[in-house]
């Protein structure tokens, strides 16, 4: 994605921790950190959803997953929503990175 940090910038930010890491490993770490950042935004105290991160379909999926976790998994609603948000964001990233055959 054009708005994400490049591999070179990531290497600079990681410093010595990037030594020995492949570009692919750094890219994967960067992508995971973006998911975490979107999760933090989505679960912030002022907003239930990060509008830039979740579409209406994602919000519906999030609500459904959270309800299942809440009732079948005996989680409180806040914990269920946070876990569901993480899953939905991670799954949406996986789907967007797949290439058509």
C-alpha positions as CSV (number, residue, x, y, z in Angstrom):
1,X,0.0,0.0,0.0
2,X,1.3,3.4,-0.9
3,X,0.5,5.0,2.5
4,X,2.5,2.5,4.5
5,X,6.1,2.8,5.5
6,X,8.6,1.3,3.0
7,X,11.0,-1.5,3.9
8,X,13.9,0.9,4.1
9,X,12.1,3.2,6.6
10,X,11.1,0.2,8.7
11,X,14.7,-1.0,8.8
12,X,15.8,2.5,10.0
13,X,13.1,2.5,12.7
14,X,14.0,-1.0,13.9
15,X,17.7,-0.3,13.9
16,X,19.8,-3.2,15.2
17,X,16.6,-5.3,15.6
18,X,16.3,-5.5,11.8
19,X,19.8,-7.1,11.4
20,X,19.3,-10.5,9.8
21,X,15.6,-9.9,9.0
22,X,14.6,-10.5,5.4
23,X,12.6,-7.9,3.6
24,X,9.6,-10.3,3.7
25,X,9.9,-10.6,7.5
26,X,10.0,-6.8,7.9
27,X,7.0,-6.4,5.6
28,X,5.1,-9.0,7.6
29,X,5.9,-7.3,10.9
30,X,5.0,-3.9,9.4
31,X,1.6,-5.2,8.2
32,X,0.9,-6.8,11.6
33,X,1.7,-3.6,13.4
34,X,-0.7,-1.7,11.1
35,X,-3.4,-4.2,12.0
36,X,-2.7,-3.6,15.7
37,X,-2.8,0.2,15.2
38,X,-6.1,0.0,13.5
39,X,-7.4,-2.2,16.3
40,X,-6.3,0.4,18.9
41,X,-8.1,3.1,16.9
42,X,-11.2,0.9,16.5
43,X,-11.4,0.1,20.2
44,X,-10.6,3.6,21.4
45,X,-12.8,5.1,24.1
46,X,-14.3,7.7,21.7
47,X,-15.1,5.5,18.8
48,X,-16.5,1.9,18.4
49,X,-15.3,1.5,14.9
50,X,-12.5,3.1,12.9
51,X,-14.4,4.3,9.8
52,X,-11.3,4.2,7.6
53,X,-10.5,0.6,8.7
54,X,-13.9,-1.1,8.6
55,X,-16.6,-1.1,5.9
56,X,-20.2,-1.7,6.7
57,X,-19.7,-5.4,5.8
58,X,-16.8,-5.6,8.3
59,X,-19.0,-3.9,11.0
60,X,-21.7,-6.5,10.4
61,X,-19.1,-9.3,10.6
62,X,-17.6,-7.8,13.7
63,X,-21.0,-7.6,15.5
64,X,-21.8,-11.2,14.6
65,X,-18.4,-12.5,15.7
66,X,-18.6,-10.5,18.9
67,X,-22.0,-11.8,19.7
68,X,-20.8,-15.4,19.2
69,X,-17.8,-14.8,21.4
70,X,-19.9,-13.1,24.1
71,X,-22.5,-15.9,24.3
72,X,-20.8,-19.0,23.3
73,X,-17.4,-18.0,24.7
74,X,-18.8,-16.4,27.9
75,X,-16.8,-13.2,27.2
76,X,-17.9,-9.8,28.4
77,X,-19.1,-7.6,25.5
78,X,-16.0,-5.3,25.5
79,X,-13.5,-8.2,25.3
80,X,-15.6,-9.9,22.7
81,X,-15.7,-6.7,20.5
82,X,-12.0,-6.2,20.8
83,X,-11.2,-9.8,19.9
84,X,-13.7,-9.7,17.0
85,X,-12.2,-6.5,15.7
86,X,-8.8,-8.0,15.7
87,X,-10.0,-11.0,13.7
88,X,-12.0,-9.0,11.2
89,X,-9.1,-6.6,10.5
90,X,-6.6,-9.5,10.3
91,X,-8.9,-11.4,7.9
92,X,-9.6,-8.3,5.8
93,X,-5.8,-7.8,5.4
94,X,-5.4,-11.4,4.4
95,X,-8.2,-11.2,1.8
96,X,-6.8,-7.9,0.3
97,X,-3.3,-9.4,-0.1
98,X,-4.5,-12.5,-2.0
99,X,-4.0,-12.3,-5.7
100,X,-6.5,-13.7,-8.2
101,X,-5.4,-16.9,-10.0
